[in-house]
């Protein structure tokens, strides 16, 4: 009789534990919520515009360094703060390659975001790209990033996006293609 009661107790405990454990969010699922430090940032910006009837395109390679730039994610907002250097190397047809390093200091911002699967959509600018020819305020639109976690403490944000802005000089459109990769480590 004691053996049957013990077996019954073990069976009931097993059933309760099995049905009570949720599989909606497995233990150890990475989350963005928290503080993150930028460890790497690079990208490419291509611009094209028609000037006096002729198409003109430029390509800028961008690389960040000397990061003291943090991201803080809550349930719905991301706040950025700090400083970093950005080196922009631009290839302008007929003028060749030009390179310039700019220190971005006191870079602060807050934007809302949504995360749908592996797509992070940020409503605002998270990096000043340091491209003098482009007013990055016009890029203050939703930015989409593909997000990849490497464990719980590393995340990579990859952006591949094209936007069109009005060209105040020609009255036409400037097409801007942005491809960036940002590496963040949990603080």
N, C-alpha and C positions, 0 to 999 in steps of 0.2 A: 504494500500500500504506500509506504514512504517513497519507494522507487517511482511509482506512478505519479505521485504528487510532485516529486522533484522533476521528473520528465515534463509534466504539464507546466510547471513554473518556468522551466527553461524554454519550452516551446512558446509560451505566452510572451516572455521577455523578448525572444527573438523576433516574433511577429510585431510587437510594439516598436522595437528599435528599427526594424526594417521599414515599416510603414510610416514611422515618425520622421525619418531622415529625408530631407528634401534634396532632390537632384536638380532643382532649378538653377542653383548657383553653386557649383562644386567648390569645395574648400580649396583655398589657394588661388582662386580666379583673380588675375591681376586687375587692379583698378587705377584709374588716373587720379583719383582724389588724393590730395596731399601736396607736398612740396617737392619740386624737381629742379635739378641744376642742369643747365645746358653744357654739354661736353663737346659737341661738334655741330657745325652748320655749314652747308655748302649748297650751291645751286647755280642755275643758269637762267638768265632772263633774255628772251628774244623779243625785239620790238620791230614792228614794220608799220610804215606809214607811206602815203603817197604825197610827194612834195613836187609841186609844179608839174604834175602829170607823171612823175617818175617814182617808181617804188624804191624805198630806202629801208634797208634792214640793218639792225645792229645786234650783236650778241655780247652779253656781259656774263663773265664767269665770276661767281661770288664765293668768297670763303671767309668764314668767321674765325676769330681767334681771341685769346685773352679774355675768356668768358668769366664774368661775374654776373650772370644773367639767369634769373630764376623764374619758374612758372609755378603758380599755386592754383590747383584745381579744387573747386568745391563741387557740389552736385550739378550746378548750372553755369558757373562762371569760371573764367580763367583770368588770373592777374599775372602780369609780367613786370619785372623790375630788375634794374641793375645796369650793367654796362658791358660792352664788348667792342672789339675792333672788327671792321669788315673791309676786306680788300676786294675791289672791283676792277677786273681787267676787261676792258671793252674793245671790241674790234669794230671799227667804223670804216666802211668801204672808202677807199681813197685816202684815208688818214692813218691807217695801220692800227696797231694795238697800243692802248694807253692803260696804265695801271695807277690806281690811287688807293691808299689806305686811309680810312676815316675812323676815328674813335667815336662811338655812340655812347654817350654818358647820360645818366639820369633817365634812362628809357623806362617809362612806366606806362602801363595800360591795363584796362579791364574790358573784357568782352564776354558775351554769353556764348555758350557752346552746346551742341548736342552730340551724342555718340550713338550711332545706329550701326550695330555690328562692328565692322572695323573701319567705318568712315566717321571721322571727327570733323564736324562743321563748326567753324569759329566765325562769329559775326564781328569782325574787326581785324586789325593788323597785329600780328604777334612779333614781327621783326621789321625794323627799318632796314631796307635793303641797301641803303647808302648809294643809290644810283642817282647822281645829280640831275641827269636829264629827265628823270621820271618823278613827278610829284606823287609820292606813295600815298598821300591822302586820298587820291582818286581810286586807290585800290582798297579802300575801306568798305569792302563788300564781303560777303560770305567767302571764307576760304575753306576748301575741302582738303583733308589730309587722310591718307591711308595710314592706319596706326598698327604697329606690330610690337607686341611685348616680347622681350627676351627675359623671361622670368618675371618676378614681381618688381624688380628694381631697375629695369632698363626698358626704355620705350623709344621707338623710332617713328617719326612723323614724316611722311613723304607726300609732297604736294606736286601735282601736275595739273596746272589750271591755265586756261586762256581767258583773258578779259578784254573788252573793248572799251576805250575811253575816247571822249571827244578831243580832237586836236585843235586848240584855240588858234593856232597860226594858220592852218590850211582849211579849217572848217570840216575836215574829214575825220576819219577814225584812226586811232592808233590801236593796233592789235598787240597785246602783250601776253607772251607765254612764259609762265613761271614754273620752274621745276626745282624743288628744294628738298633737302634731306636734313632733318634735325634729330640729333641724338640727345636724350634726356636720361639722367640717372636720379633715382629717388634720393632725397636728402635724409 
